[in-house]
Amino acid sequence: MSTSKKKGNSNNKTKKNKDKCTQEKIDEFSFLFAAYINQIFGDIGGVRPIIYKLYGNKKHNKHFKFALVQFHRYDDLSEDDEDYGKNEYDDANTKGSVKKRDAQYYDYEKDLDIDDSDNNHHVLYNMKNKTYLDSVNTMGYKYQAQDRDEHDSLCQSYTLMFFFGREMDNDPVKKQMQIIDMYKWLIGQKKFTDAIKDEMFEINSKKEEVWEDKDGNIISTQGPKQFDTLMKKVKKTLDIWKEYGYRHFIGDGTCDSHKNYNIEDYDLNKESHDEDSDDEDYVDEDSDDDQTTITEKSVDYDSIFGVSSDEEESFNNEL
C-alpha cells in the first residue's frame, strides 16, 4: 500500500482570519468592560441583590454572601505598629479569621452602608467558616495577581464564578472564555433579565440612575427599551472580550500578551488550604455532576465547594 501523501488542493486552503487587535482597540475594550461588565454586574446595591435572591442559598453557595472589602489596611503602617507586615489576603483566607461582626458582607435584609471606592475588592464571605473567598488567595489558589497580569480587574467576575460554583481553568485564556460563557448564560436567563427590568428600569426613576457609559455619561434606565439598549452593549462587549479583549487581562495587556505568557506562572498551588475544613454540608453524595472535565490545569472545586455545578444541565436544573 502506498504511503505517499496526496498533494493538497490549493482551492481547499483555509483562509486565515486577520487579527483585528490593535492597542487602540484593546484600550477601547478596557473602557467598555469597565462600563458594561464590571459596573453592571458588580453593582452591589442593584444587580447583586437580584443575583443573590435568584441564585443564592443553593447547595454550593448556601453559606456565601457577596462582600466588598478594602484589602489595604496594612499598606501604610509604620514599623512600630502591631499590624505592620501583615498580609491581609492571607489572613482573610484562614478559617475563623473574619468574625461576622467585622466582615464586610451584604445583608440585603438591612439597609446597605456602601463605601464603593476604587480601593474595594469583590469577594465572597463564608458565613460558616468565617473567611473571605478571594480571587487573590482562594484557599491558596491564586487567580488574580496584578504583578503578573497588570490589568486584571476581574475580581467581581471571579466572585460570580465562585458563587455559581463554576469551574475555572488556570490557563488565563481558557479561564476568561469560561467567565464569558457564564455572563452569556446569565443574561440569557429570563428570570434574571425580567427582575432587572422590573426593579431597575422603571419610568421616572432618574434620581436612582447611577451607571455611567464609557464616556462618563449617565446610562438611562427609563423603561424596558433602555434595558434592551444596554443589553446590546453588554453582548457586544462580551463578543469583543472573546475575540481579542481577553488579552488585556494577561501580562502587560498588549495584543501579543496571549502568545507570551508562561503557564507555569499560573500554577494554582494549594499552599494554604486547610485539608481538615469541615464542609460536609456542601457534599452531595448523590450528585450527578461529571468531574471528568477537570484537568490538571483546573481547580479541584470539590476542595472548595464540596460539589461543582459546572455541568450546564445539572446547573440549570438546580438554579
N, C-alpha and C positions, 0 to 999 in steps of 0.2 A: 504494500500500500504506500502510495506516495505521501511524503510528509512535507512537501514544499508548500509554502504559504501562497495563497492567492493574492494577486495584486488588488489593492483597494480601488474601488470605482471613485474617481475624483468627484463625480456628481453626488456621491453619498456622504461627502465630508461634512462634518458638523461645524457650523459656523460658530466661532467663539464670540460670546457676548462681550461687548466692550464695557470695561469697568467705568461706571458713571461717577465714581468717587473723586471728589476734589476736596482740598482742605476747606474751601469756602462752603461747600455743601455739608461737610462734617460739622463745621461751626454753626451753620444754619439749623442742622438737625438738633444740636445741643439746646438751642432755644425752643424748638418745637417740643422736644422731650420734656423740658422743664415746665412748659405751659400746659401741655395736653396729657402728660402721663404723671409725672411726679406731683404736680399741683393738684390735679383732679383726684387721682386715686389715693393720694396721701392726705386728703382733706379730712382732718380729724374731727371737725365739727359738723361735717355734712355727709360725705360719702362713706367714710369708715364706719360710722354708726349703722348705716344701712347694710354694709357688708357683714358686720358683726351680728345684726339682727337676723339676717337671712341665712348665714352660713356658720355662725358660731355654735358652741355647745354640741359639737359632734364628737365622735369617739376620739378623733385625733387632735382636737383642739379645745376640749371642754374646760381645760384649766388655763387657757390662754386669754389674755386681754391685750389689746393694742396699747402701745406705750410710746411716749415721746420723751426722750431724756437728753440731758446735756452732759456728755461724757468729756467734760473739760474742767472738772472741778479741781484737778490736781496739776493743771498746766503751769500755773504761775505762782506756786507756793515757794516760800523761802526754805532754805535748808534746815532751819531750826523748827519748822512746822512738823507736827507729829505725823501728818499725812504725806510729807514730802517723799517722792519716789514711788508712790503707789501707782499701780496700773488699774484704772477703773474698769477697763474692758475685761481684764482677768477676774477682778473681784466680783463683777456683776454676774459671772457665769459659775460662781462657786455656790453649791447648794446651801440655801438658807441665808445667803449674804444680803439679800434685799428684802427687808421686812415690809409687810404690806403698808404700814404707816408711812414708810419712806419711798415706796415705789411710785413712779410717775405714770400710772396706767389710767386708762379712760374708764370711768364708771358712768355709763350712759344713763343710769337711773338718777344721777345727780347732775347739777349744773357743772359744766366743764370750765375750769380756770386754766386757759391755754396760753402758754408763752411760746408761740410758734415762730421761733427765730431761726436764722441760718445755722446756729450752733447746735440745733436739735438733731437727734438721731433716732430714726424709727426702729423700734424693737418690739418684741412680744414679752409680756410679763407672765411668768408661770406662777399662778396663784398657789399651786400645791408645793412646788419645790422652792418657791421664793427666790427665783432667779430671773434674769433677763435672757431671752433667747435672741442672740445678737449676731448679725452678719459678720462683724469684725472678729469675734471669737465665739463661734457657735459650738459650745462644748468642745473646744479645741479645733473645730473646723474653721478655716479662715477663707470665707468667701470674698470679703471686701478688704482690700489693702491699698490705700492710696499711695503708698510708697512704691507699689508695684504697678497699679493702674491709676494714674493720677487723676482721672476724671470720673472714677467710679462713684456715682451718686445714686446707686441703686438700692440703698438700704430699705426704702419703702416697698420696692418690688420684692426684695428678699423676704420681708416680713409677710407679704401676701402669699408667697410660695410656702413659707413655713405654716402659715395659718390654714391654707388649703391642704396641707400635707403632701405637697407635690415634690417629686424628686428634682434635684439639680445636679447636673454633671459638674465636675470641677473644671472641665475644659471651658475657657471663657467664651468661646463661640457657641458651643452646644448649650451651655447654661443660659445664654441670652435667648436662644431660639426657644428653649423651654419656657422662659418667662414671657416671651411674646405670645406663645400659644396660650398661656394662662390668661393673658389680657383679652385675647380674641375669644376665648371661651366665656369669660366673664361678661363682656359686652354683648355676647350672643344669648345671654340668659334673660328671658323676657321678664322674669320676676325682679331681676336687678334693674333693668332699664325702666320698667314701669314704676318702680319705687323711686328712682332718681327723678323721673318726670313729675310724679305726684308730689314729692316732698321738696324739690329744689327748683322746679321750673313753673312756678305759679305766676300768673299775671300780677302786676303791681307789687312786686317784691324787690324793687330796685335797691332799697336800703340794705338788703341782705346780699347783694351782688358783691362778691369778693375776689372772684377769679380774674386773672389778667391774661391776655394773649401774649404772644412772643414779643410784641412791641410795647407792652405795658398798658394797653387799653383794656377797659373792663369788658369781660365776656358777658353778654346779655343772657339772662335766664328768664326772659319774658315769654314763657309759653313753650309748648311742645316743638314748634318749628325751630326755635333756637336750640333745643336739645338735639334735634336731628342735625343741625349745622355743626354743633360741637362734636357729635359722634363721627361725622365725616372727617373732621380734622384729627380726631383720635385714631381712626382707622388708617388715615393717610400717614400719620406719624409712625404707626406700627409697621406699615409697609416699608417706609424709608429705613426704619430701625433694622428690619430684617435684611434689606438689600445691602446697605453699607453703613448704617448708623451704628451698628454694634461695634465697629472699630473704634469709635470714640471712647468706649469704656475699657479698652485694652491698652496696656502700656502707656505710650505717650499720646495716644488718641489720634494718630495720623492714619492716612489711607492704607499704609503698609503695615500697620500695627498687628494685623491678624496673621501676617507672614513671619513675624519676628519673635513672637513670644516662645518661651520655653515651658512646656507643660509641667516640668518638674517644679517650676516656681508656683504652681497651683496645686501642689500636693496637699490634700486635706488630711493632715495628721491628727489623730485623736490624742492630743497631748494632755488635755485636762478633763476629759470625760470621766465622770465617776461611774465606774462599772457597777457599783452597788446601788445605783439610783433605783428607787423603788417606784417604778412607773407601771406597776401591774395593772392599774386601772385603764391604761391605754391599750393593753394587749387584747387582741381579738383572735382567739384561737380558732374560730370558725371562719376567719376572713378568707375570701376567695381572691384577694389581691395577689397578682402574679409578681413576684420579686425577681424573676429571671431577667428582667431588663436592667437590673442593677449591674454595672460593670465595675472593674477595678478602679475606674476613674469616677465612680459615682459614690455618693454618700450612702452609707447604710442607714436608711431612715428608721429602721426598727430600733436602732440605738438611741434615737432622739424621740420619736413619737410612739414607738411600740407597734404602730400599724401605719401603712402607707396608703394614701388614696390616689396613687398615681394613675392606675388604670382608669381610662376615661369612662367606661361603662359603669364600673362599681362606684366611681367617683360621683357621677351624675345621679346614680340611684340613691346614694347616701345624702347628697345635698338637695 
